[in-house]
Amino acid sequence: PVPEPEPEPEPEPTPLLSANIRPLNTTYTTSRGRYAEIGLEINNTGEETLSNLELEPRFSEGMDWDAQSATIDSLEVGESVNQSVFVRANASVEPGIYQIPVYASNEENDIASQYVNVEITDEPVSASALSISEAPQDIRFEINNNYSVPVLLENSGDNDLENVSLELQNTENCGDYTAE
């Protein structure tokens, strides 16, 4: 007798990784040379926790823009979080409304994307224009220890600034902390 062949085992289905990105405003307005904060709501619509999710504005080749991305350490299924990325149109960018794609991705894949309207105006740089030139994207430190966050601010305006304050963002999962 000829033995019957064993059935092929069914492969385990790959869990669905999915997210929804929603801009908090319909249009973000800024002048050339200044960063615009793009507020986004990110919702995990997949079947598994998203880890190390990077939010990154991406530009076509030849676009004279700069961006600062953001990272979400962990986002549970069904959970939503607000996060901001920053974009800046450089001096050669003409005034107008641009649709900037923002991607949410992990190490392996792009998981979601959304186009965000950014209006660039021809306004001159104001007398006081403060921007963050350098700052760490992620801050990690031990519990009950102090940590200084290095931030480089740039005043591209015409007047001196006094009493400038900074605020930490994306601190929802940090527990109790103090910042001064």
Secondary structure, DSSP 8 states (H G I E B T S, - for coil): ------------------EEEEESSSEEEEETTSEEEEEEEEEE-SSS-EEEEEEEE---TT--EEEE-EEEEEE-TT-EEEEEEEEEE-TTS-SEEEEEEEEEE-SS-EEEEEEEEEEEE-----SS-EEEEE--S-----TT-------EEEE-SSS---S------S-GGG-S----
